[in-house]
């Protein structure tokens, strides 16, 4: 079993908070755990393997299709709120698929961890901690019923089923299936994909709340998620 990690940094992410992610990841994550960053520009981040967002066929296809459909298809709603800003969220769905396709050495049982780039790490992390977080489940994240999960962190044990779910995560944008649902952001899409594949999810949310529950979870042992307005410069 090997642990792999990934994230996405594009636009102004590096300048606003990504460099803090890089510095603290390099300091605290065990060197046995590799990291892949999908990015739209080269980053000063030697620890990470970098994949260019703009070279991904999925990104090019969706961007071109969105421009055409946004103009031509009656009923496509304007980007009048974060729940509908598909251009903002779709790279998060394409990142795990790109990471899977870039590494041909995956074996069933390996664990892939996604973390938002506005995370900061303040304690050492090794494979044993990741295994503890995931436990015996197929995936682990902060679920917040009745609303969508908080996927600033998720761990997923790779298998035919979970790889299928991650590919479906991307496909929800590529196929435009997501736009038949009431929300278009990545967390909503992730929940749909996991449910369609019947993925067993360990809920890391120890509360009954639906707000920023990350600090109440086991994740707070190692990670500070600077979600939304907690980011440097707001968000």
One Martini backbone bead per residue (centre of mass of N, CA, C, O) as a GRO file, in nm:
protein
  235
    1UNK     BB    1   0.095   0.037   0.024
    2UNK     BB    2   0.027   0.367  -0.112
    3UNK     BB    3   0.067   0.714  -0.081
    4UNK     BB    4  -0.115   0.977  -0.241
    5UNK     BB    5  -0.107   1.319  -0.358
    6UNK     BB    6  -0.332   1.609  -0.424
    7UNK     BB    7  -0.369   1.915  -0.627
    8UNK     BB    8  -0.476   2.263  -0.692
    9UNK     BB    9  -0.322   2.534  -0.898
   10UNK     BB   10  -0.475   2.846  -0.987
   11UNK     BB   11  -0.420   3.143  -1.078
   12UNK     BB   12  -0.380   3.295  -0.746
   13UNK     BB   13  -0.307   3.065  -0.547
   14UNK     BB   14  -0.003   3.084  -0.494
   15UNK     BB   15   0.004   3.379  -0.382
   16UNK     BB   16  -0.218   3.342  -0.152
   17UNK     BB   17  -0.154   3.000  -0.053
   18UNK     BB   18   0.031   2.784  -0.201
   19UNK     BB   19   0.311   2.843  -0.069
   20UNK     BB   20   0.222   2.739   0.209
   21UNK     BB   21   0.162   2.458   0.130
   22UNK     BB   22   0.448   2.390   0.024
   23UNK     BB   23   0.613   2.448   0.279
   24UNK     BB   24   0.447   2.255   0.479
   25UNK     BB   25   0.458   1.998   0.322
   26UNK     BB   26   0.766   1.968   0.305
   27UNK     BB   27   0.802   1.961   0.620
   28UNK     BB   28   0.563   1.724   0.708
   29UNK     BB   29   0.579   1.526   0.480
   30UNK     BB   30   0.659   1.236   0.398
   31UNK     BB   31   0.883   1.127   0.151
   32UNK     BB   32   0.701   0.869   0.066
   33UNK     BB   33   0.497   1.096  -0.023
   34UNK     BB   34   0.345   1.189  -0.297
   35UNK     BB   35   0.304   1.479  -0.527
   36UNK     BB   36   0.037   1.632  -0.719
   37UNK     BB   37   0.014   1.917  -0.940
   38UNK     BB   38  -0.230   2.111  -1.075
   39UNK     BB   39  -0.137   2.361  -1.326
   40UNK     BB   40  -0.103   2.684  -1.512
   41UNK     BB   41   0.196   2.698  -1.381
   42UNK     BB   42   0.497   2.717  -1.283
   43UNK     BB   43   0.641   2.599  -0.978
   44UNK     BB   44   0.810   2.653  -0.664
   45UNK     BB   45   0.796   2.294  -0.627
   46UNK     BB   46   0.998   2.030  -0.595
   47UNK     BB   47   0.816   1.809  -0.450
   48UNK     BB   48   0.636   1.833  -0.707
   49UNK     BB   49   0.439   1.715  -0.937
   50UNK     BB   50   0.359   1.858  -1.262
   51UNK     BB   51   0.048   1.953  -1.417
   52UNK     BB   52  -0.096   2.080  -1.694
   53UNK     BB   53  -0.402   2.205  -1.731
   54UNK     BB   54  -0.396   2.307  -2.041
   55UNK     BB   55  -0.326   1.995  -2.145
   56UNK     BB   56  -0.599   1.893  -2.082
   57UNK     BB   57  -0.853   1.761  -2.256
   58UNK     BB   58  -1.085   1.823  -2.058
   59UNK     BB   59  -1.040   2.126  -2.032
   60UNK     BB   60  -1.066   2.202  -2.329
   61UNK     BB   61  -1.342   2.079  -2.383
   62UNK     BB   62  -1.509   2.227  -2.167
   63UNK     BB   63  -1.440   2.518  -2.237
   64UNK     BB   64  -1.551   2.512  -2.527
   65UNK     BB   65  -1.836   2.410  -2.459
   66UNK     BB   66  -1.918   2.633  -2.264
   67UNK     BB   67  -1.905   2.868  -2.460
   68UNK     BB   68  -2.123   2.754  -2.650
   69UNK     BB   69  -2.354   2.685  -2.445
   70UNK     BB   70  -2.379   2.956  -2.298
   71UNK     BB   71  -2.480   3.099  -2.561
   72UNK     BB   72  -2.693   2.874  -2.698
   73UNK     BB   73  -2.824   2.751  -2.439
   74UNK     BB   74  -3.115   2.740  -2.317
   75UNK     BB   75  -3.095   2.765  -1.948
   76UNK     BB   76  -2.828   2.860  -1.886
   77UNK     BB   77  -2.697   2.977  -1.616
   78UNK     BB   78  -2.565   3.210  -1.460
   79UNK     BB   79  -2.284   3.314  -1.270
   80UNK     BB   80  -2.460   3.385  -0.964
   81UNK     BB   81  -2.282   3.165  -0.809
   82UNK     BB   82  -2.095   2.918  -0.666
   83UNK     BB   83  -2.292   2.676  -0.746
   84UNK     BB   84  -2.261   2.771  -1.082
   85UNK     BB   85  -1.934   2.776  -1.118
   86UNK     BB   86  -1.800   2.564  -1.331
   87UNK     BB   87  -1.523   2.694  -1.411
   88UNK     BB   88  -1.412   2.674  -1.118
   89UNK     BB   89  -1.467   2.351  -1.044
   90UNK     BB   90  -1.377   2.143  -1.271
   91UNK     BB   91  -1.068   2.101  -1.202
   92UNK     BB   92  -1.127   1.924  -0.948
   93UNK     BB   93  -1.236   1.682  -1.125
   94UNK     BB   94  -0.974   1.646  -1.316
   95UNK     BB   95  -0.734   1.584  -1.128
   96UNK     BB   96  -0.758   1.281  -1.039
   97UNK     BB   97  -0.758   1.173  -1.328
   98UNK     BB   98  -0.480   1.286  -1.410
   99UNK     BB   99  -0.321   1.136  -1.190
  100UNK     BB  100  -0.394   0.849  -1.271
  101UNK     BB  101  -0.283   0.877  -1.573
  102UNK     BB  102   0.024   0.957  -1.491
  103UNK     BB  103   0.011   0.683  -1.319
  104UNK     BB  104   0.106   0.335  -1.385
  105UNK     BB  105   0.152   0.218  -1.059
  106UNK     BB  106  -0.108   0.132  -0.965
  107UNK     BB  107  -0.271  -0.026  -0.685
  108UNK     BB  108  -0.465  -0.199  -0.514
  109UNK     BB  109  -0.488  -0.002  -0.203
  110UNK     BB  110  -0.421   0.253  -0.267
  111UNK     BB  111  -0.388   0.602  -0.167
  112UNK     BB  112  -0.585   0.891  -0.231
  113UNK     BB  113  -0.516   1.241  -0.173
  114UNK     BB  114  -0.711   1.525  -0.119
  115UNK     BB  115  -0.620   1.884  -0.120
  116UNK     BB  116  -0.652   2.187  -0.064
  117UNK     BB  117  -0.448   2.474  -0.124
  118UNK     BB  118  -0.560   2.606   0.168
  119UNK     BB  119  -0.363   2.434   0.318
  120UNK     BB  120  -0.211   2.377   0.643
  121UNK     BB  121   0.085   2.250   0.805
  122UNK     BB  122   0.178   2.147   1.171
  123UNK     BB  123   0.230   1.831   1.128
  124UNK     BB  124   0.326   1.525   1.102
  125UNK     BB  125   0.305   1.303   0.807
  126UNK     BB  126   0.194   0.970   0.750
  127UNK     BB  127   0.069   0.673   0.646
  128UNK     BB  128  -0.065   0.593   0.918
  129UNK     BB  129  -0.252   0.838   0.939
  130UNK     BB  130  -0.410   0.791   0.680
  131UNK     BB  131  -0.512   0.510   0.759
  132UNK     BB  132  -0.668   0.606   1.007
  133UNK     BB  133  -0.864   0.793   0.863
  134UNK     BB  134  -0.984   0.570   0.667
  135UNK     BB  135  -0.956   0.282   0.733
  136UNK     BB  136  -1.202   0.048   0.596
  137UNK     BB  137  -1.274   0.234   0.387
  138UNK     BB  138  -1.302   0.374   0.066
  139UNK     BB  139  -1.376   0.653   0.205
  140UNK     BB  140  -1.296   1.002   0.317
  141UNK     BB  141  -1.498   1.261   0.475
  142UNK     BB  142  -1.697   1.556   0.514
  143UNK     BB  143  -2.003   1.508   0.618
  144UNK     BB  144  -2.334   1.717   0.573
  145UNK     BB  145  -2.613   1.645   0.649
  146UNK     BB  146  -2.819   1.755   0.386
  147UNK     BB  147  -2.563   1.839   0.258
  148UNK     BB  148  -2.280   1.865   0.127
  149UNK     BB  149  -1.974   1.795   0.122
  150UNK     BB  150  -1.639   1.842   0.253
  151UNK     BB  151  -1.360   1.844   0.006
  152UNK     BB  152  -1.078   1.950   0.123
  153UNK     BB  153  -1.085   1.640   0.210
  154UNK     BB  154  -0.974   1.321   0.066
  155UNK     BB  155  -0.990   0.964   0.088
  156UNK     BB  156  -0.893   0.688  -0.143
  157UNK     BB  157  -0.935   0.358  -0.224
  158UNK     BB  158  -0.808   0.177  -0.469
  159UNK     BB  159  -1.025   0.069  -0.735
  160UNK     BB  160  -1.245   0.001  -0.964
  161UNK     BB  161  -1.471   0.164  -0.824
  162UNK     BB  162  -1.317   0.428  -0.740
  163UNK     BB  163  -1.215   0.499  -1.018
  164UNK     BB  164  -1.494   0.524  -1.142
  165UNK     BB  165  -1.584   0.759  -0.960
  166UNK     BB  166  -1.362   0.961  -1.048
  167UNK     BB  167  -1.444   0.959  -1.346
  168UNK     BB  168  -1.734   1.055  -1.295
  169UNK     BB  169  -1.665   1.326  -1.176
  170UNK     BB  170  -1.568   1.433  -1.452
  171UNK     BB  171  -1.814   1.345  -1.636
  172UNK     BB  172  -2.029   1.539  -1.524
  173UNK     BB  173  -1.903   1.769  -1.697
  174UNK     BB  174  -1.853   1.650  -1.983
  175UNK     BB  175  -2.171   1.553  -2.016
  176UNK     BB  176  -2.369   1.755  -1.846
  177UNK     BB  177  -2.520   1.610  -1.609
  178UNK     BB  178  -2.495   1.820  -1.375
  179UNK     BB  179  -2.716   2.029  -1.506
  180UNK     BB  180  -2.963   1.852  -1.372
  181UNK     BB  181  -2.879   1.984  -1.114
  182UNK     BB  182  -2.893   2.223  -0.847
  183UNK     BB  183  -2.574   2.179  -0.847
  184UNK     BB  184  -2.217   2.261  -0.982
  185UNK     BB  185  -2.019   2.171  -0.782
  186UNK     BB  186  -1.774   1.957  -0.670
  187UNK     BB  187  -1.912   1.837  -0.417
  188UNK     BB  188  -2.171   1.752  -0.556
  189UNK     BB  189  -2.035   1.569  -0.766
  190UNK     BB  190  -1.893   1.377  -0.572
  191UNK     BB  191  -2.146   1.265  -0.437
  192UNK     BB  192  -2.270   1.146  -0.690
  193UNK     BB  193  -2.042   0.951  -0.769
  194UNK     BB  194  -2.038   0.786  -0.504
  195UNK     BB  195  -2.334   0.696  -0.515
  196UNK     BB  196  -2.339   0.551  -0.791
  197UNK     BB  197  -2.096   0.345  -0.674
  198UNK     BB  198  -2.131   0.276  -0.365
  199UNK     BB  199  -1.947   0.425  -0.169
  200UNK     BB  200  -1.776   0.383   0.121
  201UNK     BB  201  -1.813   0.629   0.380
  202UNK     BB  202  -1.622   0.809   0.600
  203UNK     BB  203  -1.717   1.017   0.858
  204UNK     BB  204  -1.534   1.307   0.983
  205UNK     BB  205  -1.790   1.422   1.119
  206UNK     BB  206  -1.864   1.477   1.471
  207UNK     BB  207  -2.109   1.637   1.388
  208UNK     BB  208  -2.435   1.810   1.307
  209UNK     BB  209  -2.305   2.004   1.120
  210UNK     BB  210  -2.283   2.246   0.814
  211UNK     BB  211  -2.020   2.376   0.847
  212UNK     BB  212  -1.702   2.439   0.965
  213UNK     BB  213  -1.576   2.113   1.065
  214UNK     BB  214  -1.270   2.064   1.047
  215UNK     BB  215  -1.171   2.148   1.347
  216UNK     BB  216  -1.342   1.883   1.471
  217UNK     BB  217  -1.148   1.692   1.340
  218UNK     BB  218  -0.885   1.479   1.279
  219UNK     BB  219  -0.746   1.679   1.076
  220UNK     BB  220  -0.658   1.896   1.301
  221UNK     BB  221  -0.390   1.757   1.388
  222UNK     BB  222  -0.245   1.873   1.091
  223UNK     BB  223  -0.479   2.072   0.972
  224UNK     BB  224  -0.542   2.385   0.802
  225UNK     BB  225  -0.844   2.511   0.669
  226UNK     BB  226  -0.869   2.802   0.455
  227UNK     BB  227  -1.172   2.868   0.421
  228UNK     BB  228  -1.258   3.114   0.241
  229UNK     BB  229  -1.219   3.384   0.452
  230UNK     BB  230  -0.945   3.239   0.564
  231UNK     BB  231  -0.799   3.339   0.352
  232UNK     BB  232  -0.577   3.514   0.209
  233UNK     BB  233  -0.785   3.779   0.116
  234UNK     BB  234  -0.994   3.583   0.104
  235UNK     BB  235  -1.311   3.393  -0.053
   0.00000   0.00000   0.00000
